[in-house]
Amino acid sequence: MLRGCQKKVIHLKDTKSKMFDEAYFIVREQATTKENVPLRSMVKEANRILAENEMRGRHPLRAKRWFWGMMILSFFSGILFWWLCYALFFM
């Protein structure tokens, strides 16, 4: 348990994110005392961080389909290459 410790926290309730319902950001002491950054800028930065860290990329099922599609394509390309080499050098 901490005694005598005070932290400034930004709490975002409705993040409009697919992953997060709520977000808590602990603000640096320098931002509130020395730099005197306005609250609006802090909330804007917190929303930017949330948007930047959204899950990007392919859906896992699509990634598996793409992987197996490439494996099958590679397999048949190898068979075709072997057949062409065989036809050129041994016939």
N, C-alpha and C positions, 0 to 999 in steps of 0.2 A: 504494500500500500504506500502510495506517495503522499507526503504531507507538504504543503506549502508550494505546490507545483501548479502553475497555471499555463494552459496552452490555449491558443486561439484556434478554433476549428470552424471550417466551412462544411456545412451539411447540406447536400443536395438531395431532396426527396424524390422528385419526379425527374429522372435523368433522360427519359425518352430513349432508353437504350434497350437493346435486345437482351443484354447480359446482366445489367445492373438495375436494381430497384432504387437503391440508395447509395450514396458515396460520401465518405468522410475524408476531408483533406486537413491535415494539421499544418498550420501556417507557421513559417519561420518567424522567429522573434525579430529579426532584422527588418522584415517587411513591414511590421507594424510600428516599430519604434524609430528606426533610423531613416528608412526610405519613405515611410508614410504613404504606402500604396493604397488607393481607394478600394473599398469593398467591391464595387462593380467590376474593377479590373481583375480582382482575385476570383470572382465567380466566373467571369469570362474565361480566364485561364483554366479553371477547373473543368468547365464544359469542353474546352478545347482538348484537354488531356483525355477526357472520357471519349470524345469523338475519335481521337487519334488511336485509341487502344481498342476500338471495336473489333470484333472477330471478322477478319477479312479472309478472302481466299475461297476455295472451292468447298462445296458441300462434301462431307466425307464419302458418301455413297458415289457421287460423281467422280471423285478422285479414284476410288477403287475401280470403277468402270473404265476410266481412262487408262489406268495402269494395266488392267487385264487386256484391254483393246490393243495397247502398244505391245504387250507381250505376244499376243496372237499374231499381230502384224509382223513383228520381228521374226517369229518362228517361220511364218510362210515366206518372208523375204529370204531367210537363210536357206530354205528348201529350194527356192527359185534360183538363188545364186549358185548353190551346189549343182543343180541341174544344168545351168548354163555352163559352168566350168567343166562338168563331165562331158557335155555335148561338144564343147570346143576342143578339149584336149584328148579325149578318148574315142572319138568317132571319126 
